[in-house]
């Protein structure tokens, strides 16, 4: 079973600055993954042509089940509010998605609170400090009826604010206690491999630099596991013609 996590930057290419849904579809299809976690996913946003990017990706990979979960309702960087799950159909939203070629037995959503205070951070682009404002985060978990039995798969996109993302990861793992194992937790965790393992208590099984996409120096995207599952081969950080992240793909098998 192949698992992939990919921060898609709402489908935008660094080369031409455009969102092309056909390019997104081709990129997702090329991963040939059975379960895919996507982050920075738009639905009904003007900047991404009003498309449902989850539906585009699901059709491309041949998913039989998928779910988009909004973290924000409204336009990121503009007028927005924390999503509640009760948004009206057709309203602009932004969040994450989990897609599977295997049937999903059950779904679960975990909402992760943002840090309320602004935090001074250093910008590598401007070489100056700036005040960062956090935003709401969310995770979506599914019990998937896969080729070697049921497995819980969780996808998330954590805060970019240091230490707070560790708090969110610990909170998320606690919320998954008692769920069916094996457990796979993946996504853009905005931290490197060692802190991801330390804060989660899970086993990293995919080691590859994923960010920034042209010349990756850091691994911000991860696949972590617990229970009877392991990597069936080496992970690959795949550069695709969109996003500032590379997709992280790893095959898994029963341990």
C-alpha positions as CSV (number, residue, x, y, z in Angstrom):
1,X,0.0,0.0,0.0
2,X,1.5,3.4,-1.0
3,X,0.9,6.4,1.2
4,X,1.6,10.0,0.2
5,X,1.4,13.4,1.9
6,X,1.6,16.6,-0.2
7,X,1.2,20.3,0.7
8,X,-0.2,21.5,-2.6
9,X,0.0,25.3,-2.0
10,X,-3.7,25.4,-3.2
11,X,-2.5,24.0,-6.5
12,X,-0.2,26.9,-7.4
13,X,2.9,26.5,-9.4
14,X,6.1,28.4,-8.4
15,X,7.1,28.6,-12.1
16,X,4.1,30.6,-13.5
17,X,2.2,31.5,-10.4
18,X,-1.0,29.9,-11.7
19,X,-3.4,27.3,-10.5
20,X,-4.2,24.7,-13.2
21,X,-6.5,22.0,-12.1
22,X,-5.4,19.7,-14.9
23,X,-1.8,20.1,-13.7
24,X,-2.9,19.2,-10.2
25,X,-4.8,16.2,-11.4
26,X,-1.8,14.9,-13.4
27,X,0.5,15.5,-10.4
28,X,-1.7,13.5,-8.0
29,X,-2.2,10.7,-10.5
30,X,1.6,10.4,-11.0
31,X,2.1,9.6,-7.3
32,X,0.1,6.4,-7.8
33,X,-0.7,6.4,-4.1
34,X,-3.5,4.4,-2.5
35,X,-4.0,6.9,0.4
36,X,-3.2,10.6,0.0
37,X,-3.2,13.4,2.6
38,X,-3.3,16.9,1.1
39,X,-2.7,20.2,2.9
40,X,-3.4,23.8,1.8
41,X,-6.5,22.7,-0.1
42,X,-9.0,25.2,-1.6
43,X,-12.7,24.8,-2.2
44,X,-14.6,27.5,-4.0
45,X,-11.8,30.0,-3.8
46,X,-11.4,32.6,-6.5
47,X,-7.6,32.1,-6.6
48,X,-8.0,28.5,-7.5
49,X,-10.7,29.1,-10.1
50,X,-13.5,28.2,-7.7
51,X,-12.6,24.5,-8.0
52,X,-13.1,21.8,-5.5
53,X,-9.5,20.6,-5.4
54,X,-10.3,17.6,-3.3
55,X,-12.7,16.3,-6.0
56,X,-10.1,17.0,-8.7
57,X,-7.5,15.0,-6.8
58,X,-9.9,12.2,-5.9
59,X,-10.9,11.6,-9.5
60,X,-7.3,11.7,-10.6
61,X,-6.1,9.0,-8.2
62,X,-9.2,6.8,-8.4
63,X,-10.3,7.4,-4.8
64,X,-13.4,5.6,-3.7
65,X,-13.7,7.7,-0.5
66,X,-12.4,11.2,0.3
67,X,-13.1,14.0,2.7
68,X,-12.2,17.7,2.7
69,X,-12.2,19.4,6.1
70,X,-12.0,23.2,6.3
71,X,-9.7,24.9,8.7
72,X,-10.7,28.4,7.5
73,X,-14.0,29.7,6.2
74,X,-13.5,32.7,3.8
75,X,-10.4,33.8,2.0
76,X,-6.9,33.2,3.6
77,X,-5.0,36.5,3.9
78,X,-8.3,38.4,3.6
79,X,-11.6,38.0,5.4
80,X,-11.8,34.6,7.1
81,X,-12.9,32.9,10.3
82,X,-12.3,29.6,11.9
83,X,-14.3,26.9,10.2
84,X,-16.8,24.9,12.3
85,X,-17.9,22.2,9.9
86,X,-21.3,23.8,9.5
87,X,-20.4,26.0,6.5
88,X,-22.9,26.3,3.8
89,X,-22.2,24.5,0.5
90,X,-20.5,26.8,-2.0
91,X,-18.9,29.0,0.6
92,X,-15.1,29.6,0.1
93,X,-13.0,27.5,2.4
94,X,-9.4,26.2,2.9
95,X,-8.1,23.2,4.7
96,X,-6.9,19.6,4.3
97,X,-8.2,16.5,2.6
98,X,-7.8,12.7,3.0
99,X,-8.3,10.4,0.0
100,X,-8.4,6.6,-0.3
101,X,-8.6,4.0,-3.0
102,X,-9.9,1.7,-0.3
103,X,-13.3,2.0,1.5
104,X,-13.4,4.2,4.6
105,X,-15.2,2.6,7.6
106,X,-15.4,5.8,9.7
107,X,-14.2,9.4,9.8
108,X,-13.2,11.7,12.6
109,X,-12.2,15.4,12.7
110,X,-10.0,16.9,15.3
111,X,-9.8,20.7,15.5
112,X,-6.6,22.2,16.9
113,X,-6.7,25.7,18.4
114,X,-4.3,28.4,17.2
115,X,-2.0,30.3,19.4
116,X,-3.9,33.5,20.4
117,X,-0.9,35.8,20.7
118,X,1.2,37.2,17.8
119,X,4.7,35.8,17.9
120,X,8.0,37.5,16.7
121,X,9.6,35.3,14.1
122,X,12.6,35.7,11.7
123,X,11.9,35.9,7.9
124,X,14.4,34.2,5.7
125,X,13.1,36.2,2.7
126,X,13.4,39.7,4.1
127,X,16.1,38.9,6.7
128,X,14.0,40.8,9.3
129,X,11.8,39.8,12.2
130,X,8.1,40.0,11.9
131,X,5.0,39.4,14.0
132,X,3.4,36.2,13.0
133,X,-0.3,35.5,13.6
134,X,-1.4,31.9,13.8
135,X,-4.4,30.4,12.2
136,X,-6.8,27.5,13.1
137,X,-5.6,24.0,12.3
138,X,-7.4,20.7,11.8
139,X,-6.8,17.0,11.4
140,X,-8.9,14.3,9.7
141,X,-8.7,10.6,10.5
142,X,-10.2,7.6,8.7
143,X,-10.4,3.9,9.5
144,X,-9.5,2.4,6.1
145,X,-10.3,-1.1,5.1
146,X,-7.1,-1.8,3.4
147,X,-5.3,-4.8,1.8
148,X,-4.0,-6.1,5.1
149,X,-7.0,-5.2,7.3
150,X,-8.2,-2.0,8.9
151,X,-5.8,0.8,9.6
152,X,-6.3,4.3,11.0
153,X,-4.9,7.1,8.8
154,X,-4.7,10.7,10.0
155,X,-3.7,13.8,8.0
156,X,-3.0,17.2,9.4
157,X,-1.2,20.5,8.8
158,X,0.2,22.0,12.0
159,X,1.2,25.5,12.9
160,X,4.4,27.1,11.7
161,X,5.0,28.6,15.1
162,X,7.8,26.7,17.0
163,X,6.8,24.9,20.1
164,X,3.1,25.5,19.5
165,X,3.2,22.9,16.7
166,X,4.7,20.5,19.2
167,X,1.8,21.2,21.5
168,X,-0.7,20.6,18.7
169,X,1.0,17.3,17.8
170,X,0.9,16.0,21.3
171,X,-2.8,17.1,21.6
172,X,-3.6,15.3,18.3
173,X,-1.9,12.1,19.3
174,X,-3.7,12.1,22.7
175,X,-7.0,12.6,20.8
176,X,-6.3,9.4,18.8
177,X,-5.8,7.2,21.8
178,X,-8.0,4.2,21.6
179,X,-8.4,4.3,17.9
180,X,-7.9,1.2,15.8
181,X,-4.2,0.3,15.1
182,X,-2.1,0.3,13.1
183,X,-2.0,4.1,13.2
184,X,-0.5,6.2,10.4
185,X,-0.2,10.0,11.1
186,X,1.0,12.1,8.2
187,X,1.1,15.7,6.9
188,X,2.9,18.9,7.0
189,X,4.0,19.1,10.6
190,X,6.1,22.2,10.2
191,X,8.9,20.6,12.2
192,X,11.8,18.3,11.4
193,X,12.1,14.6,11.9
194,X,13.5,14.4,15.5
195,X,10.9,16.7,17.1
196,X,8.1,15.1,15.1
197,X,9.1,11.7,16.6
198,X,9.7,13.2,20.1
199,X,6.4,15.1,20.3
200,X,4.3,12.3,18.8
201,X,5.9,9.2,20.3
202,X,5.4,7.6,16.9
203,X,7.9,6.0,14.6
204,X,9.0,8.0,11.5
205,X,9.2,5.7,8.5
206,X,9.9,8.2,5.7
207,X,13.2,10.2,5.7
208,X,13.6,12.7,2.8
209,X,13.9,16.5,2.6
210,X,10.7,18.0,1.3
211,X,11.1,21.8,1.6
212,X,11.7,24.1,-0.3
213,X,10.8,22.1,-3.4
214,X,13.5,23.3,-5.9
215,X,16.4,22.5,-3.5
216,X,15.0,20.8,-0.3
217,X,17.0,21.4,2.8
218,X,14.4,20.4,5.5
219,X,11.9,17.7,6.1
220,X,8.6,19.3,7.2
221,X,6.4,16.6,5.8
222,X,6.2,13.2,7.6
223,X,4.7,9.8,7.8
224,X,4.7,8.4,11.4
225,X,3.3,5.1,12.5
226,X,2.4,3.0,15.6
227,X,1.4,-0.6,15.7
228,X,1.8,-3.4,13.2
229,X,3.0,-1.4,10.2
230,X,6.3,-0.5,8.7
231,X,7.9,0.9,5.5
232,X,8.1,-1.7,2.7
233,X,10.8,0.3,1.0
234,X,12.6,3.7,0.9
235,X,10.6,6.9,0.9
236,X,10.8,9.3,-2.0
237,X,10.4,13.1,-2.0
238,X,8.8,13.7,-5.4
239,X,9.2,17.1,-7.1
240,X,6.0,18.0,-9.0
241,X,5.2,21.0,-11.2
242,X,3.3,22.8,-8.4
243,X,3.8,23.8,-4.8
244,X,6.7,24.9,-2.7
245,X,6.8,21.4,-1.1
246,X,7.8,18.0,-2.5
247,X,5.3,15.2,-2.1
248,X,6.5,12.5,0.3
249,X,5.6,8.9,-0.7
250,X,6.3,5.7,1.1
251,X,5.2,2.1,0.6
252,X,4.0,0.3,3.8
253,X,3.3,-3.3,4.8
254,X,2.3,-5.3,7.9
255,X,5.1,-5.4,10.5
